[in-house]
Amino acid sequence: MRRNATFVLLALLTVAGVVTAGVAAAGTGGGIASAPAPAQTASPADQAPNATTIDVSASGSASVDPDQAIVSVAVTAGADSADDARAAVARNASALREALADAGVADDDIETTTYRVHERTVHNADGTTTTNGYEAVHAFEITIQEPDRAGDVLDAAVAGGANRVDGVRFTLSDATRADLRNEAIHAAMADARAQADAAADAAGLSVTGLKTVSVGGGYDPIAYQTAASGGASADRTVIDDAPVSVSVSVQTTYTAA
């Protein structure tokens, strides 16, 4: 009986040694168990979920003299048949293009905006309608890279066969519009920050950062002007332009403390 008790005691000691070795290996990174992960710290946003924010709406604009003018004209022709009306307006349109080329307008700067051939009808007193021939219309937009030549190009178009003038407008090239939009955005953001600083100061706080910002679609008004006779010749059309403005709006959220 004494020998059996000794054997059991030795077995228990052996098992205890194995368990102790395993724990030691885990503590030294021996591969039996990984070290515990470091404690996670909360981000500033988690620590201050109720941080003060200031929402601001602002706008900015920039203006510059136009670097393009667009003249809208059309040639129209009437005839007893649709084909005769079409042929007549085709001749007039060809003459118009030749006159514009002589005035220094590139063919790529002439764009068709409307073309149609339709039946003309007369509404009678008794409620009936009758046909009064056909009309063909070919309308164009002429882009002028030198805005001060808008009047001369308009005169050339009319002399070349345009029998309808739909208007003249001054605008900006794509590159100029993009530059002006950037200026307007900078102005809007400066306005937004000034408002945020004022609001924070009134509340005894200081702006600490910009949280969100969105920019509005932008508004590109075009300066429309009317033609007036004058210049070196009384028969010459002179059209005065005006600065073109680009405006944008921004929605911003600032943080303050």
C-alpha positions in Angstrom: 0.0 0.0 0.0 2.8 2.4 0.7 4.4 1.7 -2.7 1.1 2.5 -4.5 0.7 5.7 -2.7 4.2 6.8 -3.7 3.4 6.0 -7.4 0.2 8.1 -7.3 2.1 11.0 -5.7 4.8 10.9 -8.4 2.1 10.9 -11.2 0.4 14.0 -9.8 3.7 15.8 -9.6 4.4 15.0 -13.2 1.1 16.3 -14.4 1.6 19.5 -12.4 5.0 20.0 -14.0 3.5 19.8 -17.5 0.8 22.4 -16.7 3.4 24.7 -15.2 5.6 24.4 -18.2 2.7 25.3 -20.5 1.9 28.4 -18.6 5.5 29.5 -18.6 5.7 28.9 -22.4 2.6 31.1 -22.9 4.2 33.9 -20.9 7.4 33.8 -23.0 5.7 33.6 -26.4 6.6 30.0 -26.9 3.8 29.4 -29.4 1.3 27.7 -27.1 -0.8 30.9 -26.5 -0.5 34.4 -28.0 0.1 37.4 -25.9 -3.0 39.5 -25.0 -3.9 42.3 -27.3 -3.1 45.9 -26.1 -6.1 47.8 -24.7 -7.9 50.0 -27.3 -8.0 53.7 -26.7 -11.1 55.8 -27.8 -10.7 58.2 -30.7 -11.3 61.9 -30.0 -14.7 61.5 -31.7 -15.6 58.6 -29.4 -14.4 60.6 -26.4 -16.4 63.7 -27.3 -19.5 62.5 -29.2 -21.2 65.8 -28.4 -18.5 68.1 -29.7 -19.7 71.6 -30.8 -20.3 72.1 -34.5 -21.1 75.2 -36.5 -23.1 74.9 -39.7 -22.5 77.8 -42.2 -24.0 78.6 -45.6 -22.0 81.0 -47.7 -21.6 82.2 -51.3 -18.9 83.7 -53.5 -18.7 85.2 -56.9 -16.1 86.4 -59.4 -16.5 88.4 -62.6 -14.4 89.1 -65.7 -14.9 90.6 -69.1 -16.4 88.1 -71.6 -14.0 86.3 -74.0 -16.7 84.9 -76.3 -19.8 86.2 -78.0 -22.5 84.1 -79.5 -24.7 85.5 -82.3 -28.0 83.6 -83.0 -29.4 84.0 -86.5 -31.6 82.1 -89.0 -32.4 81.9 -92.6 -36.0 81.2 -93.6 -37.8 80.7 -96.9 -41.3 80.1 -98.0 -42.6 78.3 -101.1 -45.7 76.5 -102.4 -44.1 73.1 -101.9 -42.0 71.6 -99.1 -39.1 70.8 -101.5 -39.0 74.3 -102.9 -38.9 75.8 -99.4 -36.1 73.4 -98.5 -34.1 74.3 -101.6 -34.5 78.0 -101.1 -33.3 77.9 -97.4 -30.4 75.7 -98.5 -29.2 78.4 -100.9 -29.6 81.1 -98.3 -27.7 79.0 -95.7 -24.9 78.4 -98.2 -24.6 82.1 -98.9 -24.6 82.8 -95.2 -21.7 80.5 -94.6 -19.7 82.1 -97.4 -20.3 85.6 -95.9 -19.2 84.4 -92.5 -16.1 82.8 -93.9 -15.3 86.2 -95.6 -15.7 87.8 -92.2 -13.1 85.5 -90.7 -15.4 83.1 -88.9 -14.2 79.5 -88.8 -16.5 76.8 -90.0 -16.1 75.0 -86.6 -17.6 78.1 -84.9 -20.9 77.8 -86.8 -23.4 75.4 -85.3 -26.9 74.5 -86.5 -29.4 74.8 -83.7 -32.7 74.3 -85.6 -33.7 72.9 -88.9 -37.3 72.3 -89.9 -39.7 72.4 -92.9 -43.3 72.8 -92.0 -46.7 73.5 -93.5 -48.1 76.9 -92.9 -51.7 77.0 -92.0 -54.3 79.7 -91.8 -57.0 79.6 -89.2 -60.3 80.7 -90.7 -63.1 82.5 -89.0 -65.4 79.5 -89.3 -62.9 77.3 -87.4 -61.4 75.6 -90.4 -57.8 75.7 -91.5 -56.3 76.0 -94.9 -52.8 75.4 -96.2 -50.7 78.5 -97.1 -47.6 76.9 -98.5 -44.5 75.7 -96.6 -41.7 77.3 -94.7 -38.2 76.1 -94.1 -36.0 77.4 -91.2 -32.3 76.9 -90.7 -31.0 78.5 -87.5 -27.4 78.9 -86.4 -25.3 79.9 -83.4 -22.1 81.7 -84.4 -19.3 81.7 -81.7 -17.0 84.7 -81.9 -13.7 84.4 -80.1 -13.3 88.2 -80.1 -16.4 89.7 -78.5 -15.8 93.2 -79.8 -16.4 91.8 -83.3 -19.9 90.7 -82.5 -21.6 93.6 -84.3 -19.4 93.1 -87.5 -20.2 89.4 -87.6 -23.9 90.1 -87.1 -23.8 92.6 -90.0 -22.0 90.0 -92.2 -24.6 87.4 -91.4 -27.5 89.6 -92.3 -25.8 90.7 -95.5 -25.2 87.1 -96.3 -28.8 86.0 -96.2 -29.8 85.7 -92.5 -33.3 87.2 -92.4 -33.9 86.6 -88.7 -31.8 87.7 -85.7 -32.5 85.9 -82.5 -30.1 87.7 -80.3 -26.5 88.2 -79.1 -25.0 87.1 -75.8 -21.7 87.4 -74.2 -20.2 84.5 -72.3 -17.0 82.7 -71.3 -14.8 80.0 -72.8 -14.7 76.7 -70.8 -11.1 77.5 -69.5 -12.1 81.0 -68.3 -15.3 79.7 -66.7 -13.3 77.1 -64.8 -10.8 79.7 -63.5 -13.6 82.0 -62.5 -15.4 79.2 -60.7 -12.3 78.4 -58.7 -12.1 82.1 -57.6 -15.7 82.0 -56.6 -15.2 78.9 -54.5 -12.2 80.5 -52.7 -14.4 83.6 -52.0 -17.2 81.4 -50.7 -15.0 79.5 -48.4 -13.4 82.7 -47.0 -16.9 84.0 -46.3 -17.9 80.7 -44.6 -14.8 80.7 -42.3 -15.4 84.3 -41.4 -19.0 83.5 -40.4 -17.9 80.4 -38.4 -15.2 82.5 -36.6 -17.8 85.1 -35.7 -20.3 82.5 -34.4 -17.7 80.7 -32.4 -16.4 83.9 -30.8 -20.0 84.9 -29.9 -20.3 81.6 -28.1 -16.9 82.0 -26.3 -15.3 79.3 -28.5 -12.7 79.0 -31.2 -13.0 77.1 -34.5 -10.8 74.0 -34.4 -11.3 72.5 -37.8 -13.5 71.9 -40.9 -15.6 68.8 -40.7 -17.6 68.8 -44.0 -18.0 71.0 -47.0 -20.1 70.8 -50.2 -20.1 73.1 -53.1 -23.2 74.1 -55.0 -23.6 73.6 -58.7 -22.6 77.1 -59.6 -24.5 79.7 -61.5 -23.1 81.2 -64.7 -25.3 84.2 -65.8 -24.6 85.4 -69.3 -24.6 89.1 -70.1 -27.2 89.8 -72.7 -27.0 93.1 -74.6 -29.0 94.7 -77.4 -27.5 96.0 -80.6 -27.1 99.7 -81.3 -26.1 101.4 -84.5 -23.0 103.5 -84.4 -19.3 103.3 -84.7 -17.3 104.5 -87.7 -20.3 104.0 -90.0 -23.9 104.7 -89.3 -24.7 101.4 -90.9 -22.4 99.5 -88.6 -23.8 97.6 -85.7 -22.0 98.1 -82.4 -22.8 95.9 -79.4 -21.5 96.7 -76.0 -20.6 93.9 -73.7 -20.6 93.7 -69.9 -18.7 91.6 -67.3 -19.8 88.0 -66.8 -20.1 86.7 -63.3 -19.9 83.2 -61.9 -21.4 82.5 -58.5 -21.2 79.4 -56.2 -22.6 78.4 -52.8 -21.1 76.2 -50.1 -22.5 74.3 -47.2 -19.9 73.8 -44.4 -19.7 72.4 -40.9 -16.9 73.5 -38.6 -15.9 72.1 -35.2 -15.3 74.4 -32.3 -14.1 74.2 -28.7 
